[in-house]
Amino acid sequence: MTTLREKPREDTGAGEAPASLVAITSVIVSVTLVAVGNGLLFAYVPVRLGAEGLPPIWAGLILTGLSAGGMLGCFLTGAMVRRVGHARAYMTVSAMIILSNAALAAGTYPVLWMASRALYGFAICGLFIVAQSWLNDAVGNAIRGRVMAIFYICYIVGLGLGSLTLSFIPIDTPAAPIVAVCFAALSIIPVGLTSLRPPPAPESASIAIAQAWRISPVGLAGMLAVGGLSMMVAGFAPIYATDSGFTKNEVSVLLLSMQLGTILIQLPFGWLSDRTDRRYVLVAASAVVTLAGLAASLTIGAPFLTVVLIFMIWSGATESIYSIASAHAGDRAGKEDLVALSSTMLFAWSLSGFLIQGAATALTAAFGTEAFMYVAVAIAATFCAFVVWRLTQSPAAQPEIPSPFAPMSAQAPLAADLAFPSEGPADHHGAVDPEPAFGEAAAGMPNLRN
């Protein structure tokens, strides 16, 4: 399993200097550059397939291939890092992303594209796991949560900017994949020149479904729900928009708005979840996902701005489930449970992404592109009912130091920081801030001098 536990370091007799701001920023900038190319291709693939007259089933199959590759990445990245270390593993998966993007430029060959996106899924999961593990090792306990929040926000912004970039690129040429190759190649430079010390070789962590269920049924169920839910909403939205006759410029604006919703809708939900039983907020978020999904199913022929607003809310509420369920699980876990909990939730997220994506693709082939909306509604409504039931079965968690909410994207693996036990007293996310308020966590780059 790829969630990683740090081996004990040799005592050098002197404390190591903290990582510099420039060194930390190099990894974040690198992942942001990758995200721009990723966002561009998320918009490009369904639009190009539609322009070639191919049925939407191909776009769905390509998404399923991406999810399958991502599941393998979650399992195999740990072995890669143990063999060659973080820096070389990062370069390796970056090369895979470049190769995947370049394959799309060869021409519109759906089977080749499916293999290409499967390779991309493997590589992007590996890149996230390595990058988060690297950052987690480099920063101190007091600011880890804020660094990871900035990491996720930069990735989300990069995806949105990449989607918008499609508006300026001709769809009938291989320009979009070539631009994505350029961004992926540029992303290697900051990491290649960084002075950030690689972490020691990790050990793997086992999957423990029963233990994770005992710790947090709602947290585990949240990962099972949102792993497929988010990838389906984000992946099928451009397919649906293209099939509905929207132009490539409109598709790019739609995807940009969804990424903005990922941040903006999470803010009020996150603020509330830090001040009450998070399960109440999960009920509200899943109810919004259900209602937004039903509203989305009525958007055929609706004005473009109406579609944008509905999908923005739908995407943002979906991503909120991911972040809040992760924080809720951390509230209920003891320090000794964190490694097993993190690896199990990562497994649940990746398995759900593959299975639900495949089911949605099959239903889309049978009932049309809007079928994914009803799948999303069913998942969200079921999760909402489950959380309501759990509220009647167990009291609210009372952790000594609650796990702070931080904005995340369910289109990327859970933060690997839970699997790195840190020295000294720490909360469930490795931070010692007694009240690392949500607004503070997302406000800006923290002071790295401590």
C-alpha beads as a LAMMPS data file, in Angstrom:
LAMMPS data file: protein, C-alpha beads

450 atoms
449 bonds

1 atom types
1 bond types

-500.0 500.0 xlo xhi
-500.0 500.0 ylo yhi
-500.0 500.0 zlo zhi

Masses

1 110.0

Atoms # bond

1 1 1 0.000 0.000 0.000
2 1 1 1.296 3.429 -0.822
3 1 1 0.468 5.263 2.368
4 1 1 3.870 5.515 3.927
5 1 1 5.420 5.293 7.351
6 1 1 8.748 6.945 7.964
7 1 1 11.648 4.839 9.184
8 1 1 13.468 6.112 12.262
9 1 1 16.264 8.504 11.383
10 1 1 19.745 8.194 12.668
11 1 1 20.530 10.624 15.432
12 1 1 23.090 13.055 14.108
13 1 1 23.439 14.791 17.430
14 1 1 22.170 18.090 16.108
15 1 1 18.775 19.295 15.088
16 1 1 18.252 19.617 11.392
17 1 1 17.564 23.060 10.005
18 1 1 13.974 23.614 8.899
19 1 1 13.243 23.663 5.197
20 1 1 13.423 27.063 3.544
21 1 1 10.424 28.785 2.026
22 1 1 11.946 28.477 -1.474
23 1 1 12.497 24.738 -1.041
24 1 1 8.927 24.149 0.097
25 1 1 7.551 26.323 -2.683
26 1 1 9.424 24.357 -5.339
27 1 1 7.256 21.265 -4.809
28 1 1 4.023 23.287 -4.695
29 1 1 4.925 25.197 -7.875
30 1 1 5.803 21.937 -9.602
31 1 1 2.439 20.337 -8.813
32 1 1 0.612 23.532 -9.826
33 1 1 2.299 23.487 -13.254
34 1 1 1.264 19.850 -13.703
35 1 1 -2.293 20.819 -12.739
36 1 1 -2.520 23.405 -15.542
37 1 1 -1.783 20.734 -18.142
38 1 1 -4.108 18.286 -16.403
39 1 1 -7.007 20.750 -16.389
40 1 1 -6.455 21.499 -20.059
41 1 1 -6.655 17.823 -21.017
42 1 1 -9.681 17.122 -18.814
43 1 1 -11.508 19.640 -20.995
44 1 1 -9.815 18.702 -24.278
45 1 1 -10.452 14.940 -24.341
46 1 1 -14.298 14.934 -24.370
47 1 1 -14.500 18.009 -26.601
48 1 1 -12.105 16.520 -29.166
49 1 1 -13.917 13.171 -29.108
50 1 1 -17.222 14.960 -29.676
51 1 1 -15.745 17.001 -32.523
52 1 1 -14.615 13.753 -34.170
53 1 1 -18.173 12.411 -33.967
54 1 1 -17.359 9.612 -31.524
55 1 1 -20.149 8.540 -29.124
56 1 1 -19.916 9.651 -25.455
57 1 1 -19.291 6.039 -24.364
58 1 1 -15.661 6.451 -25.429
59 1 1 -15.158 9.438 -23.162
60 1 1 -16.655 7.418 -20.311
61 1 1 -14.402 4.434 -21.002
62 1 1 -11.374 6.725 -21.056
63 1 1 -12.409 8.074 -17.647
64 1 1 -12.767 4.531 -16.335
65 1 1 -9.280 3.757 -17.606
66 1 1 -7.971 6.827 -15.791
67 1 1 -9.568 5.623 -12.536
68 1 1 -8.138 2.123 -12.993
69 1 1 -4.663 3.572 -13.433
70 1 1 -5.164 5.724 -10.355
71 1 1 -6.060 2.693 -8.256
72 1 1 -2.862 0.941 -9.340
73 1 1 -0.903 4.098 -8.547
74 1 1 -2.263 4.104 -5.006
75 1 1 -1.016 0.538 -4.529
76 1 1 2.334 0.592 -6.319
77 1 1 3.813 4.005 -5.579
78 1 1 5.027 2.889 -2.151
79 1 1 7.134 0.108 -3.670
80 1 1 8.594 2.556 -6.193
81 1 1 9.556 5.040 -3.476
82 1 1 11.081 2.304 -1.304
83 1 1 13.204 1.215 -4.250
84 1 1 14.514 4.540 -5.597
85 1 1 13.519 7.256 -3.096
86 1 1 11.208 10.264 -3.335
87 1 1 13.193 12.407 -5.780
88 1 1 13.696 9.699 -8.410
89 1 1 10.130 8.464 -7.997
90 1 1 8.876 12.012 -8.588
91 1 1 10.925 12.310 -11.775
92 1 1 9.709 8.897 -12.938
93 1 1 5.997 9.656 -12.582
94 1 1 6.561 13.094 -14.149
95 1 1 8.039 11.331 -17.195
96 1 1 4.944 9.100 -17.301
97 1 1 2.696 12.170 -17.341
98 1 1 4.691 13.635 -20.243
99 1 1 4.456 10.350 -22.148
100 1 1 0.717 10.130 -21.487
101 1 1 0.124 13.671 -22.732
102 1 1 2.276 13.133 -25.807
103 1 1 0.271 10.039 -26.786
104 1 1 -2.852 12.184 -27.125
105 1 1 -1.097 14.223 -29.809
106 1 1 -0.682 11.179 -32.063
107 1 1 -4.265 11.424 -33.279
108 1 1 -7.774 10.635 -32.097
109 1 1 -7.432 6.922 -31.412
110 1 1 -9.813 6.030 -28.542
111 1 1 -8.058 2.809 -27.499
112 1 1 -4.684 4.566 -27.420
113 1 1 -6.254 7.420 -25.458
114 1 1 -7.699 4.959 -22.957
115 1 1 -4.238 3.467 -22.359
116 1 1 -2.733 6.938 -22.239
117 1 1 -5.163 8.186 -19.588
118 1 1 -4.706 5.000 -17.559
119 1 1 -0.981 5.762 -17.501
120 1 1 -1.799 9.327 -16.511
121 1 1 -4.040 8.094 -13.663
122 1 1 -1.224 5.935 -12.322
123 1 1 1.290 8.749 -12.592
124 1 1 -0.812 11.560 -11.068
125 1 1 -1.684 9.439 -8.024
126 1 1 1.993 8.585 -7.637
127 1 1 2.995 12.224 -7.999
128 1 1 0.517 13.325 -5.331
129 1 1 1.573 10.666 -2.864
130 1 1 5.267 11.431 -3.322
131 1 1 4.809 15.228 -3.234
132 1 1 2.637 15.195 -0.112
133 1 1 4.953 12.781 1.672
134 1 1 7.914 14.978 0.797
135 1 1 6.252 18.165 2.034
136 1 1 4.981 16.458 5.152
137 1 1 8.487 15.391 6.094
138 1 1 9.967 18.829 5.390
139 1 1 7.675 21.090 7.437
140 1 1 7.251 21.404 11.184
141 1 1 4.244 20.179 13.116
142 1 1 2.848 23.655 13.753
143 1 1 2.395 24.600 10.093
144 1 1 1.865 21.256 8.347
145 1 1 -1.898 21.666 8.019
146 1 1 -1.555 25.115 6.463
147 1 1 1.099 23.976 3.977
148 1 1 -1.107 21.098 2.831
149 1 1 -4.095 23.455 2.504
150 1 1 -2.045 25.733 0.243
151 1 1 -0.842 22.700 -1.703
152 1 1 -4.424 21.613 -2.469
153 1 1 -5.636 25.141 -3.275
154 1 1 -2.798 25.678 -5.748
155 1 1 -3.617 22.386 -7.443
156 1 1 -7.315 23.296 -7.710
157 1 1 -6.487 26.747 -9.127
158 1 1 -4.103 25.146 -11.620
159 1 1 -6.842 22.786 -12.830
160 1 1 -9.193 25.720 -13.350
161 1 1 -6.627 27.757 -15.260
162 1 1 -5.846 24.748 -17.420
163 1 1 -9.517 24.276 -18.297
164 1 1 -9.781 27.942 -19.253
165 1 1 -6.707 27.596 -21.487
166 1 1 -8.706 25.426 -23.897
167 1 1 -10.578 28.588 -24.955
168 1 1 -7.413 29.842 -26.632
169 1 1 -6.373 26.601 -28.361
170 1 1 -7.792 25.195 -31.631
171 1 1 -9.540 21.914 -30.938
172 1 1 -8.810 20.308 -34.328
173 1 1 -5.039 20.260 -33.808
174 1 1 -2.700 18.456 -31.351
175 1 1 -1.861 21.821 -29.766
176 1 1 -3.590 21.066 -26.435
177 1 1 -1.615 17.874 -25.678
178 1 1 1.592 19.617 -26.724
179 1 1 0.880 22.513 -24.351
180 1 1 0.161 19.983 -21.591
181 1 1 3.500 18.281 -22.344
182 1 1 5.231 21.648 -21.977
183 1 1 3.658 22.308 -18.582
184 1 1 4.530 18.797 -17.372
185 1 1 8.128 19.270 -18.534
186 1 1 8.335 22.684 -16.862
187 1 1 7.082 21.121 -13.616
188 1 1 10.233 19.013 -13.360
189 1 1 12.520 22.051 -13.207
190 1 1 11.560 23.355 -9.719
191 1 1 11.903 19.886 -8.186
192 1 1 15.062 19.115 -10.124
193 1 1 16.707 22.265 -8.716
194 1 1 15.257 22.100 -5.213
195 1 1 17.408 21.940 -2.114
196 1 1 14.610 20.170 -0.242
197 1 1 16.033 17.094 1.464
198 1 1 14.281 13.858 0.416
199 1 1 12.692 11.917 3.283
200 1 1 14.130 8.593 4.420
201 1 1 12.938 5.410 2.735
202 1 1 9.391 4.547 3.889
203 1 1 7.690 1.364 4.956
204 1 1 4.284 0.297 3.659
205 1 1 1.123 0.399 5.734
206 1 1 -1.536 -2.278 5.667
207 1 1 -5.229 -1.935 4.862
208 1 1 -7.552 -2.497 7.831
209 1 1 -11.181 -2.110 6.798
210 1 1 -12.645 -3.402 10.081
211 1 1 -10.411 -1.119 12.159
212 1 1 -11.242 1.939 10.049
213 1 1 -14.952 1.128 10.374
214 1 1 -14.653 0.918 14.165
215 1 1 -12.838 4.253 14.279
216 1 1 -15.148 6.182 11.939
217 1 1 -17.986 4.551 9.976
218 1 1 -18.955 7.972 8.600
219 1 1 -15.395 8.784 7.536
220 1 1 -14.943 5.477 5.727
221 1 1 -18.394 5.686 4.118
222 1 1 -17.585 9.252 3.054
223 1 1 -14.485 8.059 1.187
224 1 1 -16.453 5.247 -0.462
225 1 1 -19.107 7.730 -1.556
226 1 1 -16.959 10.616 -2.684
227 1 1 -14.163 8.634 -4.371
228 1 1 -16.458 7.824 -7.275
229 1 1 -18.856 10.716 -6.834
230 1 1 -16.309 13.477 -7.345
231 1 1 -14.446 11.821 -10.212
232 1 1 -17.793 11.138 -11.901
233 1 1 -19.118 14.688 -11.535
234 1 1 -15.834 16.259 -12.649
235 1 1 -15.252 13.729 -15.429
236 1 1 -18.730 13.507 -16.915
237 1 1 -19.514 17.236 -16.741
238 1 1 -17.496 18.068 -19.907
239 1 1 -18.901 14.954 -21.618
240 1 1 -22.452 16.065 -20.827
241 1 1 -21.731 19.659 -21.864
242 1 1 -20.202 18.566 -25.172
243 1 1 -23.068 16.178 -25.885
244 1 1 -25.504 19.011 -25.096
245 1 1 -23.992 21.170 -27.819
246 1 1 -21.883 23.596 -25.769
247 1 1 -18.834 25.047 -27.512
248 1 1 -15.308 24.327 -26.359
249 1 1 -15.118 27.826 -24.861
250 1 1 -18.268 27.180 -22.848
251 1 1 -16.954 23.799 -21.680
252 1 1 -13.732 25.420 -20.482
253 1 1 -15.654 28.099 -18.571
254 1 1 -17.898 25.423 -17.036
255 1 1 -14.890 23.456 -15.753
256 1 1 -13.255 26.619 -14.428
257 1 1 -16.429 27.479 -12.516
258 1 1 -16.505 23.995 -11.001
259 1 1 -12.967 24.395 -9.686
260 1 1 -13.892 27.788 -8.217
261 1 1 -16.870 26.122 -6.564
262 1 1 -14.502 23.544 -5.080
263 1 1 -12.899 26.339 -3.057
264 1 1 -15.781 28.769 -2.518
265 1 1 -18.443 26.249 -1.462
266 1 1 -16.028 24.495 0.884
267 1 1 -15.307 27.681 2.838
268 1 1 -18.655 28.017 4.658
269 1 1 -19.010 24.263 5.103
270 1 1 -15.484 24.064 6.512
271 1 1 -16.073 26.971 8.879
272 1 1 -19.223 25.297 10.207
273 1 1 -17.593 21.876 10.551
274 1 1 -14.910 23.288 12.857
275 1 1 -17.622 24.614 15.180
276 1 1 -20.157 21.795 15.424
277 1 1 -20.537 18.057 14.992
278 1 1 -19.134 17.552 11.498
279 1 1 -21.826 14.979 10.744
280 1 1 -24.483 17.705 10.645
281 1 1 -22.429 19.496 8.009
282 1 1 -21.972 16.245 6.070
283 1 1 -25.766 15.831 6.051
284 1 1 -26.131 19.363 4.687
285 1 1 -23.400 18.898 2.063
286 1 1 -24.764 15.574 0.811
287 1 1 -28.291 17.041 0.701
288 1 1 -26.975 19.902 -1.464
289 1 1 -25.247 17.370 -3.739
290 1 1 -28.523 15.467 -4.076
291 1 1 -30.567 18.569 -4.897
292 1 1 -27.926 19.981 -7.253
293 1 1 -27.766 16.651 -9.089
294 1 1 -31.528 16.684 -9.562
295 1 1 -31.330 20.275 -10.764
296 1 1 -28.541 19.355 -13.176
297 1 1 -30.756 16.681 -14.712
298 1 1 -33.208 19.442 -15.688
299 1 1 -30.624 21.639 -17.440
300 1 1 -31.120 20.267 -20.958
301 1 1 -31.899 23.365 -22.992
302 1 1 -31.291 25.677 -20.032
303 1 1 -29.269 28.916 -20.388
304 1 1 -25.531 28.447 -20.093
305 1 1 -25.189 30.599 -16.948
306 1 1 -27.827 28.478 -15.214
307 1 1 -25.836 25.339 -16.003
308 1 1 -22.637 26.972 -14.732
309 1 1 -24.229 27.970 -11.423
310 1 1 -25.744 24.547 -10.789
311 1 1 -22.547 22.675 -11.617
312 1 1 -20.470 25.061 -9.512
313 1 1 -22.612 24.334 -6.450
314 1 1 -22.741 20.631 -7.268
315 1 1 -18.968 20.310 -7.553
316 1 1 -18.225 22.416 -4.474
317 1 1 -20.615 20.498 -2.236
318 1 1 -19.215 17.191 -3.482
319 1 1 -15.646 18.206 -2.688
320 1 1 -16.773 19.370 0.764
321 1 1 -17.805 15.823 1.638
322 1 1 -14.230 14.699 0.956
323 1 1 -12.611 17.286 3.195
324 1 1 -15.099 17.064 6.072
325 1 1 -15.185 13.254 6.103
326 1 1 -11.386 13.223 6.276
327 1 1 -11.358 15.666 9.210
328 1 1 -14.169 13.757 10.954
329 1 1 -12.213 10.498 10.760
330 1 1 -9.168 12.246 12.208
331 1 1 -11.251 13.522 15.130
332 1 1 -12.089 9.964 16.151
333 1 1 -8.686 8.337 15.624
334 1 1 -5.958 7.830 18.178
335 1 1 -2.351 8.490 17.262
336 1 1 -1.649 4.771 17.022
337 1 1 -4.500 4.331 14.510
338 1 1 -3.466 6.956 11.985
339 1 1 -1.355 4.848 9.625
340 1 1 -3.970 2.104 9.198
341 1 1 -6.784 4.658 8.942
342 1 1 -5.014 6.709 6.260
343 1 1 -4.097 3.721 4.096
344 1 1 -7.575 2.215 4.376
345 1 1 -9.324 5.453 3.441
346 1 1 -6.963 5.828 0.472
347 1 1 -7.906 2.302 -0.604
348 1 1 -11.635 3.065 -0.236
349 1 1 -11.258 6.286 -2.266
350 1 1 -9.394 4.605 -5.136
351 1 1 -11.629 1.509 -5.286
352 1 1 -14.775 3.626 -5.329
353 1 1 -13.388 5.836 -8.078
354 1 1 -12.834 2.830 -10.306
355 1 1 -16.071 0.931 -9.631
356 1 1 -18.490 3.872 -9.704
357 1 1 -16.857 5.364 -12.767
358 1 1 -17.222 2.054 -14.591
359 1 1 -20.871 1.690 -13.562
360 1 1 -21.663 5.247 -14.646
361 1 1 -20.029 4.628 -18.022
362 1 1 -22.161 1.518 -18.585
363 1 1 -25.361 3.357 -17.631
364 1 1 -24.422 6.288 -19.854
365 1 1 -24.085 3.939 -22.804
366 1 1 -27.561 2.570 -22.106
367 1 1 -29.495 5.685 -21.065
368 1 1 -27.553 8.714 -22.298
369 1 1 -25.013 11.092 -20.797
370 1 1 -27.429 12.428 -18.147
371 1 1 -27.464 8.965 -16.499
372 1 1 -24.399 9.893 -14.410
373 1 1 -26.477 12.561 -12.670
374 1 1 -28.908 9.991 -11.307
375 1 1 -26.032 7.787 -10.141
376 1 1 -24.588 10.793 -8.291
377 1 1 -27.977 11.614 -6.750
378 1 1 -28.412 8.024 -5.547
379 1 1 -24.950 7.931 -3.951
380 1 1 -25.340 11.307 -2.233
381 1 1 -28.844 10.521 -0.944
382 1 1 -27.712 7.145 0.409
383 1 1 -24.735 8.697 2.187
384 1 1 -26.946 11.455 3.604
385 1 1 -29.364 8.870 5.026
386 1 1 -26.476 6.872 6.492
387 1 1 -25.023 9.908 8.293
388 1 1 -28.458 10.800 9.680
389 1 1 -28.727 7.252 11.015
390 1 1 -25.246 7.441 12.563
391 1 1 -26.254 10.638 14.369
392 1 1 -28.824 8.565 16.243
393 1 1 -26.313 5.830 17.088
394 1 1 -23.263 7.602 18.508
395 1 1 -22.431 10.904 20.221
396 1 1 -20.270 13.612 18.722
397 1 1 -16.505 13.126 18.875
398 1 1 -14.710 15.007 21.646
399 1 1 -11.036 14.996 20.585
400 1 1 -8.471 16.756 22.768
401 1 1 -7.299 18.677 19.703
402 1 1 -9.736 18.496 16.776
403 1 1 -8.442 17.854 13.286
404 1 1 -8.686 21.190 11.427
405 1 1 -10.688 21.315 8.237
406 1 1 -8.664 22.221 5.154
407 1 1 -9.905 22.581 1.570
408 1 1 -9.066 19.508 -0.523
409 1 1 -9.882 18.088 -3.917
410 1 1 -11.412 14.632 -4.130
411 1 1 -9.858 14.407 -7.605
412 1 1 -6.541 13.698 -5.885
413 1 1 -5.501 11.201 -3.189
414 1 1 -5.841 11.943 0.498
415 1 1 -2.916 13.735 2.073
416 1 1 -0.198 11.295 3.071
417 1 1 0.628 13.296 6.212
418 1 1 -1.553 11.050 8.388
419 1 1 0.888 8.236 7.781
420 1 1 3.941 10.125 9.012
421 1 1 4.062 10.058 12.826
422 1 1 5.857 13.207 13.939
423 1 1 7.940 13.689 17.020
424 1 1 6.379 15.560 19.895
425 1 1 2.753 16.210 20.695
426 1 1 0.676 16.552 17.580
427 1 1 -2.885 16.499 16.553
428 1 1 -4.326 14.000 14.153
429 1 1 -2.987 15.829 11.164
430 1 1 0.422 16.417 12.628
431 1 1 -0.220 20.056 13.651
432 1 1 0.174 21.434 17.138
433 1 1 -1.791 24.604 16.650
434 1 1 -4.473 24.393 19.344
435 1 1 -6.926 26.247 17.105
436 1 1 -5.630 26.343 13.540
437 1 1 -8.706 28.159 12.298
438 1 1 -9.962 27.318 8.835
439 1 1 -9.498 30.857 7.559
440 1 1 -5.966 30.978 8.902
441 1 1 -5.125 27.634 7.326
442 1 1 -6.086 28.850 3.891
443 1 1 -4.933 32.440 4.193
444 1 1 -1.380 32.263 2.880
445 1 1 2.062 30.709 3.018
446 1 1 3.025 30.086 6.643
447 1 1 6.144 31.166 8.480
448 1 1 8.673 28.344 8.092
449 1 1 11.209 29.494 10.666
450 1 1 9.952 27.368 13.573

Bonds

1 1 1 2
2 1 2 3
3 1 3 4
4 1 4 5
5 1 5 6
6 1 6 7
7 1 7 8
8 1 8 9
9 1 9 10
10 1 10 11
11 1 11 12
12 1 12 13
13 1 13 14
14 1 14 15
15 1 15 16
16 1 16 17
17 1 17 18
18 1 18 19
19 1 19 20
20 1 20 21
21 1 21 22
22 1 22 23
23 1 23 24
24 1 24 25
25 1 25 26
26 1 26 27
27 1 27 28
28 1 28 29
29 1 29 30
30 1 30 31
31 1 31 32
32 1 32 33
33 1 33 34
34 1 34 35
35 1 35 36
36 1 36 37
37 1 37 38
38 1 38 39
39 1 39 40
40 1 40 41
41 1 41 42
42 1 42 43
43 1 43 44
44 1 44 45
45 1 45 46
46 1 46 47
47 1 47 48
48 1 48 49
49 1 49 50
50 1 50 51
51 1 51 52
52 1 52 53
53 1 53 54
54 1 54 55
55 1 55 56
56 1 56 57
57 1 57 58
58 1 58 59
59 1 59 60
60 1 60 61
61 1 61 62
62 1 62 63
63 1 63 64
64 1 64 65
65 1 65 66
66 1 66 67
67 1 67 68
68 1 68 69
69 1 69 70
70 1 70 71
71 1 71 72
72 1 72 73
73 1 73 74
74 1 74 75
75 1 75 76
76 1 76 77
77 1 77 78
78 1 78 79
79 1 79 80
80 1 80 81
81 1 81 82
82 1 82 83
83 1 83 84
84 1 84 85
85 1 85 86
86 1 86 87
87 1 87 88
88 1 88 89
89 1 89 90
90 1 90 91
91 1 91 92
92 1 92 93
93 1 93 94
94 1 94 95
95 1 95 96
96 1 96 97
97 1 97 98
98 1 98 99
99 1 99 100
100 1 100 101
101 1 101 102
102 1 102 103
103 1 103 104
104 1 104 105
105 1 105 106
106 1 106 107
107 1 107 108
108 1 108 109
109 1 109 110
110 1 110 111
111 1 111 112
112 1 112 113
113 1 113 114
114 1 114 115
115 1 115 116
116 1 116 117
117 1 117 118
118 1 118 119
119 1 119 120
120 1 120 121
121 1 121 122
122 1 122 123
123 1 123 124
124 1 124 125
125 1 125 126
126 1 126 127
127 1 127 128
128 1 128 129
129 1 129 130
130 1 130 131
131 1 131 132
132 1 132 133
133 1 133 134
134 1 134 135
135 1 135 136
136 1 136 137
137 1 137 138
138 1 138 139
139 1 139 140
140 1 140 141
141 1 141 142
142 1 142 143
143 1 143 144
144 1 144 145
145 1 145 146
146 1 146 147
147 1 147 148
148 1 148 149
149 1 149 150
150 1 150 151
151 1 151 152
152 1 152 153
153 1 153 154
154 1 154 155
155 1 155 156
156 1 156 157
157 1 157 158
158 1 158 159
159 1 159 160
160 1 160 161
161 1 161 162
162 1 162 163
163 1 163 164
164 1 164 165
165 1 165 166
166 1 166 167
167 1 167 168
168 1 168 169
169 1 169 170
170 1 170 171
171 1 171 172
172 1 172 173
173 1 173 174
174 1 174 175
175 1 175 176
176 1 176 177
177 1 177 178
178 1 178 179
179 1 179 180
180 1 180 181
181 1 181 182
182 1 182 183
183 1 183 184
184 1 184 185
185 1 185 186
186 1 186 187
187 1 187 188
188 1 188 189
189 1 189 190
190 1 190 191
191 1 191 192
192 1 192 193
193 1 193 194
194 1 194 195
195 1 195 196
196 1 196 197
197 1 197 198
198 1 198 199
199 1 199 200
200 1 200 201
201 1 201 202
202 1 202 203
203 1 203 204
204 1 204 205
205 1 205 206
206 1 206 207
207 1 207 208
208 1 208 209
209 1 209 210
210 1 210 211
211 1 211 212
212 1 212 213
213 1 213 214
214 1 214 215
215 1 215 216
216 1 216 217
217 1 217 218
218 1 218 219
219 1 219 220
220 1 220 221
221 1 221 222
222 1 222 223
223 1 223 224
224 1 224 225
225 1 225 226
226 1 226 227
227 1 227 228
228 1 228 229
229 1 229 230
230 1 230 231
231 1 231 232
232 1 232 233
233 1 233 234
234 1 234 235
235 1 235 236
236 1 236 237
237 1 237 238
238 1 238 239
239 1 239 240
240 1 240 241
241 1 241 242
242 1 242 243
243 1 243 244
244 1 244 245
245 1 245 246
246 1 246 247
247 1 247 248
248 1 248 249
249 1 249 250
250 1 250 251
251 1 251 252
252 1 252 253
253 1 253 254
254 1 254 255
255 1 255 256
256 1 256 257
257 1 257 258
258 1 258 259
259 1 259 260
260 1 260 261
261 1 261 262
262 1 262 263
263 1 263 264
264 1 264 265
265 1 265 266
266 1 266 267
267 1 267 268
268 1 268 269
269 1 269 270
270 1 270 271
271 1 271 272
272 1 272 273
273 1 273 274
274 1 274 275
275 1 275 276
276 1 276 277
277 1 277 278
278 1 278 279
279 1 279 280
280 1 280 281
281 1 281 282
282 1 282 283
283 1 283 284
284 1 284 285
285 1 285 286
286 1 286 287
287 1 287 288
288 1 288 289
289 1 289 290
290 1 290 291
291 1 291 292
292 1 292 293
293 1 293 294
294 1 294 295
295 1 295 296
296 1 296 297
297 1 297 298
298 1 298 299
299 1 299 300
300 1 300 301
301 1 301 302
302 1 302 303
303 1 303 304
304 1 304 305
305 1 305 306
306 1 306 307
307 1 307 308
308 1 308 309
309 1 309 310
310 1 310 311
311 1 311 312
312 1 312 313
313 1 313 314
314 1 314 315
315 1 315 316
316 1 316 317
317 1 317 318
318 1 318 319
319 1 319 320
320 1 320 321
321 1 321 322
322 1 322 323
323 1 323 324
324 1 324 325
325 1 325 326
326 1 326 327
327 1 327 328
328 1 328 329
329 1 329 330
330 1 330 331
331 1 331 332
332 1 332 333
333 1 333 334
334 1 334 335
335 1 335 336
336 1 336 337
337 1 337 338
338 1 338 339
339 1 339 340
340 1 340 341
341 1 341 342
342 1 342 343
343 1 343 344
344 1 344 345
345 1 345 346
346 1 346 347
347 1 347 348
348 1 348 349
349 1 349 350
350 1 350 351
351 1 351 352
352 1 352 353
353 1 353 354
354 1 354 355
355 1 355 356
356 1 356 357
357 1 357 358
358 1 358 359
359 1 359 360
360 1 360 361
361 1 361 362
362 1 362 363
363 1 363 364
364 1 364 365
365 1 365 366
366 1 366 367
367 1 367 368
368 1 368 369
369 1 369 370
370 1 370 371
371 1 371 372
372 1 372 373
373 1 373 374
374 1 374 375
375 1 375 376
376 1 376 377
377 1 377 378
378 1 378 379
379 1 379 380
380 1 380 381
381 1 381 382
382 1 382 383
383 1 383 384
384 1 384 385
385 1 385 386
386 1 386 387
387 1 387 388
388 1 388 389
389 1 389 390
390 1 390 391
391 1 391 392
392 1 392 393
393 1 393 394
394 1 394 395
395 1 395 396
396 1 396 397
397 1 397 398
398 1 398 399
399 1 399 400
400 1 400 401
401 1 401 402
402 1 402 403
403 1 403 404
404 1 404 405
405 1 405 406
406 1 406 407
407 1 407 408
408 1 408 409
409 1 409 410
410 1 410 411
411 1 411 412
412 1 412 413
413 1 413 414
414 1 414 415
415 1 415 416
416 1 416 417
417 1 417 418
418 1 418 419
419 1 419 420
420 1 420 421
421 1 421 422
422 1 422 423
423 1 423 424
424 1 424 425
425 1 425 426
426 1 426 427
427 1 427 428
428 1 428 429
429 1 429 430
430 1 430 431
431 1 431 432
432 1 432 433
433 1 433 434
434 1 434 435
435 1 435 436
436 1 436 437
437 1 437 438
438 1 438 439
439 1 439 440
440 1 440 441
441 1 441 442
442 1 442 443
443 1 443 444
444 1 444 445
445 1 445 446
446 1 446 447
447 1 447 448
448 1 448 449
449 1 449 450
